[in-house]
Amino acid sequence: MNKKAKIIVKQKYDINPSGWPWRTPEFETMQIDILKEHLNRNHLYTENKIKLLIEGLEKDIEKSKFPSLINPGIFISLFVPIWIQYLTFKYKMITTEEQAISTLVVSTFSILMIIVLVNVIKRFSNELKELIFIDDNIYKKMLLEKLEDTLLRYREDQDL
C-alpha cells in the first residue's frame, strides 16, 4: 500500500517521497494549498468561517463517538456490594492470623487483577471499534488538522 501511494504521489503530484513514508512535508503543504483554494472558491476563506468549520467538525466527531461498552460507575456500583458480601463471608470463616493475611493478600491481588482486566478490555474494545468501524471520524480528524493548519496559514497571510 505504501509503495502504491508513493507511485501515485510521484506521478500525479510530482512529489518524490524519499524514505519509507509517502506523506512528506511537501505533500502536506500541497493538501493545505488545495484546501485553501477550495475554501477561497466557496467564499469560506475567512478566519470566522474557518473557526466555524472547525467547531462544527469537532461537534460532529463528538456526537458520532461510540458509547463506552463498560460504564465504570455501573460496574462499580454492582460489583462492590457483591465483593463486600463475599469478603464478609470469607472473614467469618477465618480462625488464624495466617488465614487472615492470606485472605487479605488474595483479595487485594484479585481486586487489582479485576481492575487491570477491565481496563485492558476497555482499551481493547476501543481499539477494536476503531479497526472494525473505520468510520468517517478518522477522515474528519484529518480534515480537522488540515483546517487548523489552514487557519494558521490564513493568519500568516493576513500578517503579510
DOZA-400871 format. One record per residue: residue number from 1; x, y, z of N, C-alpha, C in turn. Coordinates in nm, 2 decimals, always signed. Example, Ala and Ser with C-alpha at 12.3 -4.5 7.8 and 13.67 -1.06 7.14 Angstrom:
2
<1, <+1.32, -0.57, +0.78>, <+1.23, -0.45, +0.78>, <+1.32, -0.33, +0.78>>
<2, <+1.28, -0.22, +0.71>, <+1.37, -0.11, +0.71>, <+1.29, +0.00, +0.79>>
***
This chain:
160
<1, <+0.08, -0.12, +0.00>, <+0.00, +0.00, +0.00>, <+0.09, +0.13, +0.00>>
<2, <+0.19, +0.12, +0.08>, <+0.28, +0.24, +0.08>, <+0.35, +0.26, -0.05>>
<3, <+0.39, +0.15, -0.12>, <+0.45, +0.16, -0.25>, <+0.36, +0.22, -0.35>>
<4, <+0.23, +0.18, -0.35>, <+0.14, +0.23, -0.45>, <+0.11, +0.38, -0.42>>
<5, <+0.10, +0.42, -0.29>, <+0.08, +0.56, -0.26>, <+0.20, +0.64, -0.31>>
<6, <+0.32, +0.59, -0.29>, <+0.44, +0.67, -0.34>, <+0.43, +0.69, -0.49>>
<7, <+0.39, +0.58, -0.56>, <+0.38, +0.59, -0.71>, <+0.28, +0.70, -0.75>>
<8, <+0.17, +0.70, -0.68>, <+0.06, +0.79, -0.72>, <+0.10, +0.94, -0.68>>
<9, <+0.17, +0.96, -0.57>, <+0.22, +1.09, -0.53>, <+0.32, +1.14, -0.63>>
<10, <+0.41, +1.05, -0.67>, <+0.51, +1.09, -0.77>, <+0.45, +1.12, -0.90>>
<11, <+0.36, +1.03, -0.96>, <+0.31, +1.05, -1.09>, <+0.21, +1.17, -1.09>>
<12, <+0.12, +1.18, -1.00>, <+0.01, +1.27, -1.00>, <+0.05, +1.41, -0.96>>
<13, <+0.13, +1.42, -0.85>, <+0.16, +1.55, -0.79>, <+0.31, +1.59, -0.81>>
<14, <+0.39, +1.50, -0.87>, <+0.53, +1.53, -0.89>, <+0.61, +1.56, -0.76>>
<15, <+0.57, +1.48, -0.66>, <+0.64, +1.49, -0.53>, <+0.71, +1.36, -0.51>>
<16, <+0.84, +1.36, -0.49>, <+0.92, +1.24, -0.48>, <+0.94, +1.21, -0.33>>
<17, <+0.86, +1.12, -0.28>, <+0.88, +1.08, -0.13>, <+1.01, +1.00, -0.12>>
<18, <+1.10, +1.05, -0.04>, <+1.22, +0.97, -0.01>, <+1.21, +0.90, +0.12>>
<19, <+1.26, +0.78, +0.13>, <+1.24, +0.70, +0.25>, <+1.11, +0.63, +0.26>>
<20, <+1.07, +0.58, +0.37>, <+0.96, +0.50, +0.39>, <+0.82, +0.57, +0.38>>
<21, <+0.80, +0.68, +0.45>, <+0.67, +0.74, +0.44>, <+0.65, +0.82, +0.31>>
<22, <+0.53, +0.82, +0.27>, <+0.49, +0.89, +0.14>, <+0.43, +1.03, +0.18>>
<23, <+0.38, +1.05, +0.30>, <+0.32, +1.17, +0.34>, <+0.44, +1.27, +0.38>>
<24, <+0.50, +1.33, +0.29>, <+0.61, +1.42, +0.31>, <+0.56, +1.56, +0.34>>
<25, <+0.65, +1.64, +0.40>, <+0.60, +1.78, +0.42>, <+0.55, +1.85, +0.29>>
<26, <+0.61, +1.82, +0.18>, <+0.56, +1.88, +0.05>, <+0.42, +1.83, +0.02>>
<27, <+0.39, +1.71, +0.05>, <+0.25, +1.66, +0.03>, <+0.16, +1.73, +0.12>>
<28, <+0.20, +1.74, +0.25>, <+0.11, +1.81, +0.35>, <+0.08, +1.95, +0.30>>
<29, <+0.19, +2.02, +0.26>, <+0.17, +2.16, +0.21>, <+0.08, +2.17, +0.09>>
<30, <+0.09, +2.07, +0.00>, <+0.01, +2.06, -0.12>, <-0.14, +2.04, -0.08>>
<31, <-0.16, +1.96, +0.02>, <-0.30, +1.94, +0.07>, <-0.36, +2.06, +0.13>>
<32, <-0.28, +2.13, +0.21>, <-0.33, +2.26, +0.26>, <-0.36, +2.36, +0.16>>
<33, <-0.27, +2.37, +0.05>, <-0.30, +2.46, -0.06>, <-0.43, +2.43, -0.13>>
<34, <-0.45, +2.30, -0.15>, <-0.58, +2.26, -0.22>, <-0.70, +2.29, -0.14>>
<35, <-0.69, +2.27, +0.00>, <-0.80, +2.31, +0.08>, <-0.82, +2.46, +0.08>>
<36, <-0.71, +2.54, +0.08>, <-0.72, +2.68, +0.08>, <-0.79, +2.73, -0.05>>
<37, <-0.75, +2.67, -0.16>, <-0.82, +2.71, -0.29>, <-0.97, +2.67, -0.28>>
<38, <-1.00, +2.56, -0.23>, <-1.14, +2.52, -0.22>, <-1.22, +2.61, -0.13>>
<39, <-1.16, +2.65, -0.02>, <-1.23, +2.75, +0.07>, <-1.24, +2.88, +0.00>>
<40, <-1.14, +2.93, -0.07>, <-1.15, +3.05, -0.15>, <-1.26, +3.05, -0.25>>
<41, <-1.27, +2.94, -0.33>, <-1.37, +2.92, -0.43>, <-1.51, +2.93, -0.37>>
<42, <-1.53, +2.88, -0.25>, <-1.66, +2.87, -0.19>, <-1.68, +2.99, -0.09>>
<43, <-1.60, +3.09, -0.10>, <-1.61, +3.21, -0.01>, <-1.61, +3.17, +0.14>>
<44, <-1.53, +3.08, +0.17>, <-1.51, +3.03, +0.32>, <-1.38, +3.06, +0.38>>
<45, <-1.30, +3.13, +0.30>, <-1.16, +3.16, +0.35>, <-1.15, +3.29, +0.43>>
<46, <-1.22, +3.29, +0.54>, <-1.21, +3.39, +0.64>, <-1.19, +3.33, +0.77>>
<47, <-1.13, +3.40, +0.87>, <-1.10, +3.34, +1.00>, <-1.22, +3.29, +1.07>>
<48, <-1.33, +3.37, +1.07>, <-1.45, +3.33, +1.14>, <-1.51, +3.20, +1.08>>
<49, <-1.51, +3.20, +0.94>, <-1.58, +3.08, +0.88>, <-1.49, +2.96, +0.90>>
<50, <-1.36, +2.97, +0.90>, <-1.28, +2.85, +0.92>, <-1.30, +2.81, +1.07>>
<51, <-1.31, +2.90, +1.16>, <-1.33, +2.86, +1.30>, <-1.46, +2.79, +1.31>>
<52, <-1.57, +2.84, +1.24>, <-1.70, +2.77, +1.25>, <-1.69, +2.63, +1.19>>
<53, <-1.62, +2.62, +1.08>, <-1.60, +2.48, +1.03>, <-1.53, +2.39, +1.13>>
<54, <-1.43, +2.44, +1.19>, <-1.35, +2.36, +1.29>, <-1.44, +2.32, +1.41>>
<55, <-1.52, +2.42, +1.46>, <-1.61, +2.39, +1.57>, <-1.72, +2.29, +1.53>>
<56, <-1.77, +2.30, +1.41>, <-1.88, +2.21, +1.36>, <-1.82, +2.07, +1.35>>
<57, <-1.70, +2.06, +1.30>, <-1.64, +1.93, +1.28>, <-1.61, +1.86, +1.41>>
<58, <-1.56, +1.94, +1.51>, <-1.53, +1.89, +1.64>, <-1.66, +1.84, +1.71>>
<59, <-1.77, +1.91, +1.69>, <-1.90, +1.87, +1.75>, <-1.95, +1.74, +1.68>>
<60, <-1.93, +1.73, +1.55>, <-1.97, +1.62, +1.47>, <-1.89, +1.49, +1.52>>
<61, <-1.76, +1.51, +1.54>, <-1.68, +1.40, +1.59>, <-1.73, +1.35, +1.72>>
<62, <-1.76, +1.45, +1.81>, <-1.80, +1.41, +1.95>, <-1.93, +1.33, +1.94>>
<63, <-2.03, +1.38, +1.86>, <-2.16, +1.32, +1.85>, <-2.15, +1.18, +1.80>>
<64, <-2.06, +1.15, +1.71>, <-2.05, +1.02, +1.64>, <-1.96, +0.92, +1.71>>
<65, <-1.91, +0.95, +1.83>, <-1.83, +0.86, +1.90>, <-1.92, +0.75, +1.96>>
<66, <-1.86, +0.63, +1.96>, <-1.94, +0.52, +2.02>, <-1.94, +0.53, +2.17>>
<67, <-2.06, +0.49, +2.23>, <-2.06, +0.50, +2.38>, <-1.97, +0.38, +2.44>>
<68, <-1.93, +0.40, +2.56>, <-1.85, +0.30, +2.62>, <-1.93, +0.18, +2.65>>
<69, <-1.87, +0.06, +2.62>, <-1.93, -0.07, +2.64>, <-1.95, -0.10, +2.79>>
<70, <-1.85, -0.06, +2.87>, <-1.85, -0.09, +3.01>, <-1.85, +0.05, +3.08>>
<71, <-1.96, +0.08, +3.14>, <-1.97, +0.20, +3.22>, <-1.91, +0.18, +3.36>>
<72, <-1.80, +0.24, +3.39>, <-1.73, +0.21, +3.52>, <-1.82, +0.24, +3.64>>
<73, <-1.90, +0.34, +3.64>, <-1.99, +0.36, +3.75>, <-2.09, +0.25, +3.78>>
<74, <-2.15, +0.20, +3.67>, <-2.24, +0.09, +3.69>, <-2.17, -0.04, +3.73>>
<75, <-2.05, -0.06, +3.67>, <-1.98, -0.18, +3.71>, <-1.94, -0.17, +3.86>>
<76, <-1.89, -0.06, +3.91>, <-1.85, -0.05, +4.05>, <-1.97, -0.06, +4.14>>
<77, <-2.08, +0.01, +4.10>, <-2.20, +0.00, +4.19>, <-2.26, -0.14, +4.20>>
<78, <-2.24, -0.22, +4.10>, <-2.29, -0.36, +4.11>, <-2.19, -0.45, +4.17>>
<79, <-2.07, -0.43, +4.15>, <-1.96, -0.52, +4.19>, <-1.93, -0.50, +4.34>>
<80, <-1.93, -0.38, +4.39>, <-1.88, -0.35, +4.53>, <-1.97, -0.43, +4.63>>
<81, <-2.10, -0.42, +4.63>, <-2.18, -0.49, +4.73>, <-2.16, -0.64, +4.72>>
<82, <-2.14, -0.70, +4.61>, <-2.12, -0.84, +4.59>, <-1.98, -0.87, +4.66>>
<83, <-1.88, -0.79, +4.63>, <-1.75, -0.81, +4.68>, <-1.75, -0.80, +4.84>>
<84, <-1.82, -0.71, +4.89>, <-1.83, -0.69, +5.04>, <-1.90, -0.81, +5.10>>
<85, <-2.00, -0.86, +5.04>, <-2.07, -0.98, +5.10>, <-1.97, -1.10, +5.09>>
<86, <-1.90, -1.12, +4.98>, <-1.81, -1.23, +4.97>, <-1.70, -1.22, +5.08>>
<87, <-1.64, -1.10, +5.09>, <-1.53, -1.08, +5.19>, <-1.59, -1.10, +5.34>>
<88, <-1.71, -1.06, +5.36>, <-1.77, -1.08, +5.50>, <-1.78, -1.23, +5.52>>
<89, <-1.83, -1.30, +5.42>, <-1.84, -1.45, +5.44>, <-1.70, -1.51, +5.46>>
<90, <-1.60, -1.47, +5.38>, <-1.47, -1.53, +5.39>, <-1.41, -1.50, +5.53>>
<91, <-1.42, -1.37, +5.58>, <-1.36, -1.34, +5.70>, <-1.43, -1.40, +5.82>>
<92, <-1.55, -1.44, +5.81>, <-1.62, -1.51, +5.92>, <-1.56, -1.65, +5.94>>
<93, <-1.51, -1.71, +5.83>, <-1.45, -1.84, +5.83>, <-1.31, -1.84, +5.88>>
<94, <-1.25, -1.73, +5.90>, <-1.10, -1.72, +5.94>, <-1.09, -1.74, +6.09>>
<95, <-1.00, -1.83, +6.12>, <-0.97, -1.86, +6.26>, <-0.83, -1.83, +6.30>>
<96, <-0.74, -1.81, +6.21>, <-0.60, -1.78, +6.24>, <-0.55, -1.66, +6.17>>
<97, <-0.44, -1.60, +6.22>, <-0.38, -1.48, +6.16>, <-0.33, -1.51, +6.02>>
<98, <-0.27, -1.63, +6.00>, <-0.22, -1.67, +5.87>, <-0.33, -1.67, +5.77>>
<99, <-0.44, -1.72, +5.81>, <-0.56, -1.73, +5.71>, <-0.60, -1.58, +5.68>>
<100, <-0.60, -1.50, +5.78>, <-0.64, -1.36, +5.76>, <-0.55, -1.29, +5.66>>
<101, <-0.42, -1.31, +5.68>, <-0.32, -1.25, +5.59>, <-0.33, -1.30, +5.45>>
<102, <-0.34, -1.43, +5.44>, <-0.35, -1.49, +5.30>, <-0.48, -1.44, +5.24>>
<103, <-0.59, -1.43, +5.31>, <-0.72, -1.39, +5.25>, <-0.70, -1.24, +5.21>>
<104, <-0.64, -1.16, +5.29>, <-0.61, -1.02, +5.25>, <-0.53, -1.01, +5.13>>
<105, <-0.42, -1.08, +5.12>, <-0.33, -1.08, +5.00>, <-0.41, -1.12, +4.88>>
<106, <-0.48, -1.23, +4.89>, <-0.55, -1.29, +4.77>, <-0.66, -1.19, +4.73>>
<107, <-0.73, -1.13, +4.82>, <-0.84, -1.04, +4.79>, <-0.78, -0.91, +4.72>>
<108, <-0.67, -0.86, +4.78>, <-0.61, -0.74, +4.72>, <-0.56, -0.78, +4.58>>
<109, <-0.50, -0.89, +4.56>, <-0.45, -0.93, +4.43>, <-0.57, -0.95, +4.33>>
<110, <-0.68, -1.01, +4.38>, <-0.79, -1.03, +4.29>, <-0.85, -0.89, +4.25>>
<111, <-0.86, -0.80, +4.34>, <-0.91, -0.67, +4.31>, <-0.83, -0.60, +4.20>>
<112, <-0.69, -0.61, +4.22>, <-0.60, -0.55, +4.12>, <-0.61, -0.61, +3.99>>
<113, <-0.63, -0.75, +3.98>, <-0.64, -0.82, +3.86>, <-0.77, -0.78, +3.79>>
<114, <-0.88, -0.76, +3.86>, <-1.01, -0.73, +3.80>, <-1.00, -0.59, +3.74>>
<115, <-0.93, -0.49, +3.82>, <-0.92, -0.36, +3.76>, <-0.83, -0.36, +3.64>>
<116, <-0.72, -0.43, +3.64>, <-0.64, -0.44, +3.52>, <-0.72, -0.50, +3.40>>
<117, <-0.79, -0.61, +3.43>, <-0.87, -0.68, +3.33>, <-0.97, -0.59, +3.26>>
<118, <-1.04, -0.51, +3.35>, <-1.15, -0.42, +3.30>, <-1.08, -0.31, +3.21>>
<119, <-0.97, -0.26, +3.25>, <-0.90, -0.15, +3.18>, <-0.85, -0.21, +3.04>>
<120, <-0.79, -0.33, +3.04>, <-0.75, -0.39, +2.92>, <-0.86, -0.42, +2.82>>
<121, <-0.97, -0.47, +2.88>, <-1.09, -0.50, +2.79>, <-1.14, -0.37, +2.73>>
<122, <-1.15, -0.26, +2.81>, <-1.20, -0.13, +2.77>, <-1.11, -0.08, +2.66>>
<123, <-0.98, -0.08, +2.68>, <-0.89, -0.03, +2.57>, <-0.89, -0.11, +2.45>>
<124, <-0.90, -0.24, +2.47>, <-0.90, -0.33, +2.35>, <-1.03, -0.31, +2.27>>
<125, <-1.14, -0.29, +2.34>, <-1.27, -0.27, +2.27>, <-1.27, -0.14, +2.20>>
<126, <-1.20, -0.03, +2.25>, <-1.19, +0.09, +2.18>, <-1.11, +0.08, +2.06>>
<127, <-0.99, +0.01, +2.07>, <-0.91, -0.02, +1.95>, <-0.98, -0.10, +1.85>>
<128, <-1.05, -0.20, +1.89>, <-1.12, -0.29, +1.80>, <-1.23, -0.21, +1.73>>
<129, <-1.30, -0.12, +1.80>, <-1.41, -0.04, +1.73>, <-1.34, +0.05, +1.62>>
<130, <-1.23, +0.10, +1.65>, <-1.16, +0.19, +1.55>, <-1.12, +0.11, +1.43>>
<131, <-1.07, -0.02, +1.46>, <-1.02, -0.10, +1.35>, <-1.14, -0.16, +1.26>>
<132, <-1.24, -0.20, +1.33>, <-1.35, -0.26, +1.26>, <-1.44, -0.16, +1.19>>
<133, <-1.47, -0.05, +1.27>, <-1.56, +0.05, +1.22>, <-1.48, +0.17, +1.17>>
<134, <-1.40, +0.15, +1.06>, <-1.32, +0.26, +1.01>, <-1.43, +0.36, +0.95>>
<135, <-1.46, +0.45, +1.04>, <-1.57, +0.54, +1.00>, <-1.51, +0.67, +0.96>>
<136, <-1.60, +0.76, +0.94>, <-1.57, +0.90, +0.89>, <-1.48, +0.97, +1.00>>
<137, <-1.49, +0.93, +1.12>, <-1.41, +1.01, +1.23>, <-1.27, +1.02, +1.20>>
<138, <-1.21, +0.92, +1.14>, <-1.07, +0.92, +1.11>, <-1.04, +1.03, +1.00>>
<139, <-1.13, +1.03, +0.90>, <-1.12, +1.13, +0.80>, <-1.15, +1.27, +0.85>>
<140, <-1.25, +1.28, +0.94>, <-1.29, +1.40, +1.00>, <-1.17, +1.46, +1.08>>
<141, <-1.10, +1.38, +1.15>, <-0.99, +1.42, +1.24>, <-0.88, +1.47, +1.15>>
<142, <-0.85, +1.41, +1.04>, <-0.75, +1.45, +0.94>, <-0.79, +1.59, +0.88>>
<143, <-0.92, +1.60, +0.85>, <-0.97, +1.73, +0.79>, <-0.96, +1.84, +0.89>>
<144, <-0.99, +1.80, +1.02>, <-0.98, +1.90, +1.13>, <-0.84, +1.95, +1.14>>
<145, <-0.74, +1.86, +1.13>, <-0.60, +1.91, +1.14>, <-0.57, +2.00, +1.02>>
<146, <-0.62, +1.96, +0.90>, <-0.59, +2.05, +0.78>, <-0.66, +2.18, +0.80>>
<147, <-0.78, +2.19, +0.85>, <-0.84, +2.32, +0.87>, <-0.77, +2.40, +0.97>>
<148, <-0.72, +2.34, +1.08>, <-0.64, +2.42, +1.18>, <-0.51, +2.47, +1.11>>
<149, <-0.45, +2.39, +1.03>, <-0.33, +2.44, +0.95>, <-0.37, +2.55, +0.86>>
<150, <-0.48, +2.54, +0.80>, <-0.53, +2.64, +0.70>, <-0.56, +2.77, +0.78>>
<151, <-0.62, +2.76, +0.90>, <-0.64, +2.88, +0.98>, <-0.51, +2.95, +1.02>>
<152, <-0.41, +2.87, +1.05>, <-0.28, +2.93, +1.08>, <-0.22, +3.00, +0.95>>
<153, <-0.24, +2.93, +0.84>, <-0.19, +2.99, +0.71>, <-0.27, +3.12, +0.68>>
<154, <-0.40, +3.12, +0.71>, <-0.48, +3.24, +0.69>, <-0.42, +3.36, +0.77>>
<155, <-0.39, +3.33, +0.90>, <-0.34, +3.43, +0.99>, <-0.20, +3.48, +0.94>>
<156, <-0.12, +3.39, +0.89>, <+0.01, +3.43, +0.83>, <-0.02, +3.52, +0.71>>
<157, <-0.11, +3.49, +0.62>, <-0.14, +3.56, +0.50>, <-0.19, +3.70, +0.54>>
<158, <-0.27, +3.72, +0.65>, <-0.32, +3.85, +0.69>, <-0.21, +3.93, +0.75>>
<159, <-0.10, +3.87, +0.81>, <+0.01, +3.95, +0.87>, <+0.10, +4.00, +0.76>>
<160, <+0.10, +3.94, +0.64>, <+0.18, +3.99, +0.53>, <+0.13, +4.11, +0.47>>
***
